Structures are given as C-alpha cells and as structure tokens.
Amino acid sequence: VVLYSGWNPSFLYPYGHVIDYVDFPQKLPDFLPVLQLMCHLPMPKSLGQADDADDCKRIIAKCKSFAKGAKLPANVIDKRKVYTLTLDPASTRDYDDALSVEEVTTGGGGGDGAAATACRSYLVGVHITDVAEYLTKGSQLDKHALERGCSLYPPSSLSLPAPVPQQSQPPRGRSYVVNMLPSDLAEHHLSLKAGVDRRCLSVNLQFQKDNDGKYKCIGQPQIE
C-alpha cells in the first residue's frame, strides 16, 4: 500500500511512501481489508465479542418469548393475518423489510337515508424489523453496529488478475456477508423469516382509484 506524496511533471511516475503490505487476496474475505483501504473505511470491531454476549443472550430470549405467542402489548397492532412478503435476492440472509397489500372498503352510509357508494381501496404496508425494541441504545452491541452502519454484501465473484483456485470461490447461490449485527440476530432472531412472528415498525399508505383509473395515495401515511 503506497501513500501518494507528489508528482513532479518532469518524471513519468509519482512519488509515494510504502505504508503497509497486503497479501494478494486469494479468496473473497481476504479482499475486504483491501476494499477498506481503497475506500478509506474504518476497520470495524469484530461482532460477537465477550462484551456483546450478554446483549445477544437477552435479545434472543426476548425474541423467542415473542415468537412463542406472548401476549401483545396494547400499543402493538396484530397484522399476522395480512399476506406479507419480502422482496430480496436469493443470496440475502437478513430480511429486514417486507411489503403487504390488503383490500379495504371505505364509504357506505350517508345522510337522508341515501346509501353512499362504497369505494374500494388498497392499504399498502411497508414493514421494517423493529431492532430498536430489542437493542439497548448505547450498549456495546449498539456501538459496534454503529461502526458498521449496514450489512456488507461484497460481490459474489471478483475479476482478479491472477488465477484463483476453484475451492476458494464462494459456493454457488451463497455470498460472503459482513453483518451489521451478529449473524445469529441478523439472520435469524431479528430477520423477517416466513412462518415466525416478528415485531415491526410499519408505514401504511392507502391508495384509491381516481376518475382517470389511476391509483393515488389518499390521506396521510400511518406509522404503527
């Protein structure tokens, strides 16, 4: 790794100082330090350290309690019967957002005994896994996740100038992932997986067909 220090127009090549040595990456995980150096990214601490263990155990226990059908708090709306899906690539491991659509009917009734025409509309919900319900602000786990900022999905294959042994390539259909949270949380207990109950923060938008036959959003978005 060379630190650029200047370029004399009289010379063909610039000046620089060697500041570090990095072995040529032979497999995908080895390329991450190179990527961080190229993009000036800080080296995040490893998640799942001893100081994270208590946080992880507490979060997992709370998630398991909710998934087993614990009584819902008064401020939680039950949407488990609404058809909900996630839209992600096949290589995705942490499902953190989902989409739902349900048909609703508005109108009906009316003054002077006249029945108003019922209007058909659709309620579109955008659901984000409620990590904040489980993760304590300012905890070691929170601080480590803040350093990462997001889960990192490097490319599934790299165009390297030297031949790479076949066994070092990631298995087809899978990818190497650096999760923002420990994988046991990000890929399992806090992931919006099919068939399990999860707490979410939701934004609901209601759409209704106008006179031109196009659907438009009516009213204000509702956050639940």
C-alpha positions as CSV (number, residue, x, y, z in Angstrom):
1,V,0.0,0.0,0.0
2,V,1.6,3.3,-1.1
3,L,0.7,6.7,0.2
4,Y,0.8,9.3,-2.6
5,S,3.1,12.3,-1.8
6,G,3.5,14.2,-5.0
7,W,4.2,14.2,-8.8
8,N,7.0,16.1,-10.4
9,P,5.9,16.9,-14.0
10,S,9.5,16.1,-15.1
11,F,9.1,12.5,-14.1
12,L,6.9,9.7,-15.6
13,Y,5.8,8.3,-12.2
14,P,4.6,10.0,-9.0
15,Y,6.3,9.9,-5.6
16,G,5.0,7.8,-2.7
17,H,5.8,6.0,0.5
18,V,5.1,2.4,1.3
19,I,2.9,2.3,4.4
20,D,1.7,-1.2,4.5
21,Y,1.9,-4.6,2.9
22,V,-1.2,-6.6,1.9
23,D,-1.0,-10.2,0.6
24,F,-2.7,-10.7,-2.8
25,P,-6.3,-11.8,-2.0
26,Q,-6.9,-15.4,-2.9
27,K,-10.5,-15.6,-1.6
28,L,-13.3,-13.1,-1.1
29,P,-12.9,-12.5,2.7
30,D,-9.3,-11.5,2.1
31,F,-10.4,-8.8,-0.2
32,L,-12.3,-6.8,2.4
33,P,-9.2,-5.2,4.0
34,V,-8.1,-4.1,0.5
35,L,-11.5,-2.6,-0.1
36,Q,-11.4,-0.8,3.2
37,L,-8.0,0.7,2.4
38,M,-9.1,1.8,-1.1
39,C,-12.2,3.5,0.2
40,H,-10.7,4.9,3.4
41,L,-13.2,2.9,5.6
42,P,-12.5,2.3,9.3
43,M,-11.8,-1.2,10.3
44,P,-14.9,-2.3,12.4
45,K,-14.5,-4.3,15.5
46,S,-15.5,-7.9,15.4
47,L,-19.1,-8.6,16.5
48,G,-19.9,-11.3,18.9
49,Q,-17.1,-10.5,21.3
50,A,-17.4,-11.2,25.0
51,D,-18.8,-7.8,25.8
52,D,-21.6,-8.4,23.3
53,A,-22.5,-11.8,24.7
54,D,-24.9,-10.7,27.4
55,D,-26.7,-8.3,25.0
56,C,-27.1,-11.2,22.5
57,K,-28.5,-13.6,25.0
58,R,-31.0,-11.1,26.3
59,I,-32.2,-10.2,22.8
60,I,-32.5,-13.8,21.8
61,A,-34.5,-14.7,24.9
62,K,-36.9,-11.7,24.3
63,C,-37.3,-12.7,20.6
64,K,-38.1,-16.3,21.5
65,S,-40.7,-15.1,24.1
66,F,-42.5,-13.0,21.4
67,A,-42.3,-15.7,18.8
68,K,-43.9,-18.3,21.1
69,G,-47.1,-16.3,21.2
70,A,-46.6,-14.0,24.1
71,K,-49.5,-11.5,24.8
72,L,-49.1,-8.5,22.6
73,P,-48.7,-5.1,24.3
74,A,-51.5,-2.6,24.0
75,N,-49.5,-0.5,21.5
76,V,-48.9,-3.3,19.1
77,I,-51.2,-4.0,16.2
78,D,-51.7,-7.6,15.1
79,K,-51.1,-7.9,11.3
80,R,-50.2,-11.6,11.3
81,K,-53.2,-12.5,9.1
82,V,-52.3,-10.0,6.4
83,Y,-50.4,-11.5,3.5
84,T,-46.9,-10.1,3.7
85,L,-43.8,-10.9,1.6
86,T,-40.1,-9.9,1.3
87,L,-38.5,-8.9,-2.0
88,D,-34.8,-9.8,-1.9
89,P,-32.2,-11.5,-4.0
90,A,-31.7,-15.2,-3.5
91,S,-28.4,-14.6,-1.7
92,T,-30.0,-12.4,1.0
93,R,-29.5,-13.7,4.6
94,D,-31.0,-10.9,6.7
95,Y,-34.6,-10.0,5.8
96,D,-35.1,-6.6,7.4
97,D,-38.1,-5.2,5.4
98,A,-41.3,-6.5,4.0
99,L,-44.3,-5.4,2.0
100,S,-48.1,-6.1,2.4
101,V,-51.2,-5.2,0.4
102,E,-54.7,-5.6,1.7
103,E,-58.0,-4.6,0.2
104,V,-60.2,-2.2,2.2
105,T,-63.6,-0.7,1.6
106,T,-64.4,2.9,2.6
107,G,-67.6,4.8,2.4
108,G,-71.1,3.4,2.8
109,G,-73.9,5.0,4.8
110,G,-74.9,8.6,4.0
111,G,-77.3,11.2,5.1
112,D,-81.1,11.4,4.4
113,G,-81.3,7.6,4.0
114,A,-79.2,7.6,0.8
115,A,-76.6,4.9,0.6
116,A,-73.3,6.2,-0.4
117,T,-71.3,4.2,-2.8
118,A,-68.6,2.1,-1.2
119,C,-65.1,2.8,-2.5
120,R,-62.6,0.1,-2.9
121,S,-59.0,1.0,-2.0
122,Y,-55.8,-0.8,-1.0
123,L,-53.7,-0.4,2.1
124,V,-50.0,-0.9,1.3
125,G,-47.8,-1.6,4.3
126,V,-44.0,-1.2,4.4
127,H,-42.6,-3.1,7.4
128,I,-39.2,-2.8,9.0
129,T,-38.0,-5.2,11.6
130,D,-38.1,-3.4,15.0
131,V,-34.5,-3.8,16.1
132,A,-34.8,-0.8,18.4
133,E,-37.3,-2.7,20.5
134,Y,-34.5,-5.2,21.5
135,L,-31.2,-3.3,21.1
136,T,-30.4,-1.1,24.0
137,K,-29.2,2.4,23.0
138,G,-25.5,3.0,24.0
139,S,-24.8,-0.7,24.6
140,Q,-21.6,-2.3,23.3
141,L,-23.6,-4.1,20.7
142,D,-25.2,-0.8,19.6
143,K,-21.8,0.9,19.4
144,H,-20.3,-1.9,17.4
145,A,-23.3,-1.9,15.0
146,L,-22.9,1.8,14.6
147,E,-19.4,1.4,13.4
148,R,-20.5,-0.9,10.6
149,G,-23.7,1.0,9.7
150,C,-25.1,-1.7,7.5
151,S,-24.6,-5.3,6.4
152,L,-22.0,-5.6,3.7
153,Y,-22.5,-7.9,0.7
154,P,-19.3,-8.0,-1.3
155,P,-19.5,-9.1,-5.0
156,S,-20.0,-12.8,-5.3
157,S,-17.1,-13.0,-7.7
158,L,-14.1,-10.8,-8.4
159,S,-12.1,-10.3,-11.6
160,L,-8.7,-10.9,-10.2
161,P,-5.6,-10.7,-12.4
162,A,-4.2,-14.0,-11.1
163,P,-5.9,-17.4,-11.3
164,V,-7.9,-18.3,-8.1
165,P,-8.3,-21.9,-7.1
166,Q,-11.8,-23.2,-7.6
167,Q,-12.2,-24.3,-4.0
168,S,-11.6,-20.7,-2.8
169,Q,-14.6,-19.4,-4.6
170,P,-17.9,-19.0,-2.5
171,P,-20.4,-21.7,-3.1
172,R,-22.9,-21.0,-5.9
173,G,-26.0,-19.3,-4.6
174,R,-24.3,-18.1,-1.4
175,S,-22.3,-15.0,-0.6
176,Y,-19.9,-13.8,2.0
177,V,-21.6,-11.4,4.3
178,V,-20.4,-9.0,7.0
179,N,-23.5,-8.4,9.1
180,M,-24.1,-5.2,11.0
181,L,-25.3,-7.3,13.9
182,P,-24.1,-10.7,15.0
183,S,-25.3,-13.3,12.4
184,D,-27.5,-15.1,15.0
185,L,-29.5,-12.0,15.4
186,A,-29.3,-10.5,11.8
187,E,-30.1,-13.8,10.0
188,H,-32.4,-15.5,12.5
189,H,-34.0,-13.8,15.5
190,L,-34.4,-10.3,14.1
191,S,-34.9,-11.4,10.5
192,L,-38.4,-11.3,8.9
193,K,-38.4,-15.0,8.0
194,A,-41.5,-16.8,6.8
195,G,-43.7,-18.5,9.4
196,V,-42.4,-16.8,12.5
197,D,-43.7,-13.8,14.5
198,R,-41.7,-10.6,14.4
199,R,-42.2,-7.1,15.8
200,C,-42.0,-4.4,13.1
201,L,-42.3,-0.7,12.6
202,S,-44.8,-0.1,9.8
203,V,-45.9,2.7,7.5
204,N,-49.3,2.2,5.9
205,L,-50.3,4.1,2.7
206,Q,-53.9,4.0,1.4
207,F,-54.4,4.0,-2.4
208,Q,-57.7,4.6,-4.2
209,K,-58.5,4.8,-7.9
210,D,-59.4,8.2,-9.2
211,N,-61.6,9.2,-12.2
212,D,-58.7,8.6,-14.6
213,G,-58.4,5.0,-13.5
214,K,-55.1,5.6,-11.7
215,Y,-54.4,4.8,-8.1
216,K,-53.3,7.7,-5.9
217,C,-52.4,7.9,-2.3
218,I,-55.2,9.4,-0.1
219,G,-54.8,10.8,3.4
220,Q,-51.7,10.8,5.5
221,P,-49.3,7.8,5.9
222,Q,-49.9,6.0,9.2
223,I,-47.0,4.8,11.3
224,E,-47.5,1.8,13.5
